[in-house]
């Protein structure tokens, strides 16, 4: 009789561990709310020369404490691209709420004149499942600007 009670107790522990783990994974998988909302993005220097600074301003609303990874790239109209330094953070840099972020990026000197693009593709992780397997993503941010000829005047 004691052996039967011990067997049922072990079976109960094993079943509760399996059900708890499955429930936790289901909760993690259902957690897909977007933690960041980009309210606006604008290029403050719509016309730059190769080698100058591209200035971008974004208004962002942080609604959850999640980590982020942002892949960023600059493209010119002559099939050149420049991979920019990734942006990584574990928590929103200035806390939750609406923030205005202004940053500068160097336009490579080998970029040719014409239309160009800044692209940023963010991914967010708010729990271990998202961090290691299935991050939250949103459409990439695409900002267009022009690269001026050396002979033309660029904006300040």
Secondary structure in CASP SS format (residue, H / E / C, confidence):
PFRMAT SS
TARGET T0000
AUTHOR 0000-0000-0000
METHOD secondary structure of the structure
MODEL  1
X C 1.00
X H 1.00
X H 1.00
X H 1.00
X H 1.00
X H 1.00
X H 1.00
X H 1.00
X H 1.00
X H 1.00
X H 1.00
X H 1.00
X H 1.00
X H 1.00
X H 1.00
X H 1.00
X H 1.00
X H 1.00
X H 1.00
X H 1.00
X H 1.00
X H 1.00
X H 1.00
X H 1.00
X H 1.00
X H 1.00
X H 1.00
X H 1.00
X H 1.00
X H 1.00
X C 1.00
X C 1.00
X C 1.00
X C 1.00
X C 1.00
X E 1.00
X E 1.00
X E 1.00
X E 1.00
X E 1.00
X E 1.00
X E 1.00
X E 1.00
X C 1.00
X C 1.00
X C 1.00
X E 1.00
X E 1.00
X E 1.00
X C 1.00
X C 1.00
X C 1.00
X E 1.00
X E 1.00
X E 1.00
X E 1.00
X E 1.00
X E 1.00
X E 1.00
X E 1.00
X E 1.00
X E 1.00
X C 1.00
X C 1.00
X C 1.00
X C 1.00
X E 1.00
X E 1.00
X E 1.00
X E 1.00
X E 1.00
X E 1.00
X E 1.00
X E 1.00
X E 1.00
X C 1.00
X C 1.00
X C 1.00
X C 1.00
X C 1.00
X E 1.00
X E 1.00
X E 1.00
X C 1.00
X C 1.00
X C 1.00
X E 1.00
X E 1.00
X E 1.00
X C 1.00
X C 1.00
X C 1.00
X C 1.00
X C 1.00
X C 1.00
X C 1.00
X E 1.00
X E 1.00
X E 1.00
X E 1.00
X E 1.00
X E 1.00
X E 1.00
X E 1.00
X E 1.00
X E 1.00
X C 1.00
X C 1.00
X C 1.00
X C 1.00
X C 1.00
X C 1.00
X C 1.00
X E 1.00
X E 1.00
X E 1.00
X E 1.00
X E 1.00
X E 1.00
X E 1.00
X E 1.00
X E 1.00
X E 1.00
X E 1.00
X E 1.00
X C 1.00
X C 1.00
X H 1.00
X H 1.00
X H 1.00
X H 1.00
X H 1.00
X C 1.00
X C 1.00
X C 1.00
X E 1.00
X E 1.00
X C 1.00
X C 1.00
X C 1.00
X E 1.00
X E 1.00
X E 1.00
X E 1.00
X E 1.00
X E 1.00
X E 1.00
X E 1.00
X C 1.00
X C 1.00
X C 1.00
X C 1.00
X C 1.00
X C 1.00
X C 1.00
X C 1.00
END
